[in-house]
Amino acid sequence: DQQVKQNSPSLSVQEGRISILNCDYTNSMFDYFLWYKKYPAEGPTFLISISSIKDKNEDGRFTVFLNKSAKHLSLHIVPSQPGDSAVYFCAASQPPNTGNQFYFGTGTSLTVIP
Amino acid sequence: DAGVIQSPRHEVTEMGQEVTLRCKPISGHDYLFWYRQTMMRGLELLIYFNNNVPIDDSGMPEDRFSAKMPNASFSTLKIQPSEPRDSAVYFCASSLFGNTEAFFGQGTRLTVV
């Protein structure tokens, strides 16, 4: 029962263009969302997060958008760079008093073409 | 801090053998998580600890899997007996609080033949 879904296993984008990675969730209790980036043979590293009280959070080239009514979030990377080529995982969690685990999606492999 | 340290990085074992994966979390982090990465399910939580106490092990696939955290700086994930379908990358992660970003180790790639 996958509560966090990333329906695009892969995405290719030209360098300099925008990359948009999508994530859907089913649990309305989720109130905190994160994106992780993973290079081959390495562990995932935290990229950016957003709380459910916001609908947008920006950090440099990375922006996460949250649409609670649609239970959808997206990660925008502008401009995309070859070093952004990696697998991106979306994750979600419930409020602390209802559980302390993150539910991860299956990941989207991004390739930025020089 | 050197981050979350996992050992070994790679493990190849024969079906039926016992396998032990090790993890050293970041000092001061109260939460420790064990994940398994597969193509079908992505990063799947197996078990997590808070202050060395197992809180939720509902993700542990079978009784063949067990995890311990004897102290704040060490945890093990054991599979006995191992089976080929256990082949995956196993990650350990730690966090300061339960619902803040977790820091992952580099993972252990397990191959059971």
Interface residues (C-beta under 8 A of the other chain):
Chain A: Q2 Q6 Y32 L34 Y36 A41 E42 G43 P44 T45 F46 S49 F89 A91 S93 Q94 P95 P96 G99 N100 Q101 F102 Y103 F104 G105 T106 G107
Chain B: V4 Y31 F33 Y35 M39 M40 R41 G42 L43 E44 L45 Y48 N50 I55 D56 F91 A93 F97 G98 N99 E101 A102 F103 F104 G105 Q106 G107
